[in-house]
Amino acid sequence: VIEWTGKAPIPKILQHLLAPKMLKWVDTGTWNEEDYTLEWDSKTYYYSDLFTSRGKWHIKPDGKHKDTSVVILDGFVEIRLPIFGGIAEKIIAQHLMQNLKKAEKNLKELLESN
């Protein structure tokens, strides 16, 4: 279980619905050692009845290169708000991809330094 706090700027169009203190959530994950997967589920503190986010990380051998792996993220973010939900989903997806790229870069640097 990990608690997160978002630091992304809130677009003007959503500021009447969201305050910075509302950008907090808890991720719960279950690691499966047998197939190298991590199932996760996110719960927000605010608007939890309108927000769903869950998925699965898959870590698999690359198949092309020795001693390398491929990480696959299969999941979704759903915000059930007319008009604004779709906008927020796109923004969250962009930030998730940026965070994934940063995590990949950091992990690669860590592995190369050892």
Secondary structure, DSSP 4 states (H G I P E B T S, - for coil): -EEEE--SPPPGGGTTT--GGG-EEEEEEEEETTTTEEEEEEEESSSTTTEEEEEEEEEEE-SSSTT-EEEEEEEEEEE--TTHHHHHHHHHHHHHHHHHHHHHHHHHHHHHH-
